[in-house]
Amino acid sequence: MARGYRIGHGFDVHRFSRRRKLILGGVEIPYAFGLAGHSDADVVLHALMNAVLGALGKGDIGTHFPDTDPAYQGISSVKLLERVLGMMARAGYRIVNGDITVIAQKPRLGPYAKKIREKLAELLKVEPHRINLKAGTTERLGWIGQGKGMAATAVVLLAKAARR
């Protein structure tokens, strides 16, 4: 039996808004629309945080950072991720690897994938090869396929951190 490992899955979705910048994985992506939300609506980091919280058995981001709390209005999801990673460290875990999928008809993320992956690795304090980033479309089906927003899923593996 494997001891000291935890796996978590996360999901997030946001609709597009003309009044926002598009931030994915902590990286600003040039696009006519951003994502609507209480925070900066970084769908990648939200899915990732939900995965880490799930692996820890600590609920989801809505539990820890409710959209009814004005303290989180417009906050950078990088700051929220730092808090989640603090919870992870206090619980005695570290990231082994992560796999993230962005689901969007547009914009095409290929030109930004390397930069997002490197930013995620920096934020998670792991080597870039431990983070995988994929993007897919819905073949123009549903509201995502109609260009009304995007979603992301994430899976993480955590391991008990070595004691110092």
Secondary structure as GFF3:
##gff-version 3
##sequence-region A 1 164
A	DSSP	beta_strand	5	17	.	.	.	ID=ss1
A	DSSP	beta_strand	22	24	.	.	.	ID=ss2
A	DSSP	beta_strand	27	29	.	.	.	ID=ss3
A	DSSP	beta_strand	34	35	.	.	.	ID=ss4
A	DSSP	alpha_helix	43	56	.	.	.	ID=ss5
A	DSSP	alpha_helix	61	64	.	.	.	ID=ss6
A	DSSP	three_ten_helix	70	72	.	.	.	ID=ss7
A	DSSP	alpha_helix	77	90	.	.	.	ID=ss8
A	DSSP	beta_strand	93	103	.	.	.	ID=ss9
A	DSSP	three_ten_helix	110	112	.	.	.	ID=ss10
A	DSSP	alpha_helix	113	124	.	.	.	ID=ss11
A	DSSP	three_ten_helix	128	130	.	.	.	ID=ss12
A	DSSP	beta_strand	131	136	.	.	.	ID=ss13
A	DSSP	alpha_helix	142	145	.	.	.	ID=ss14
A	DSSP	beta_strand	149	160	.	.	.	ID=ss15
###
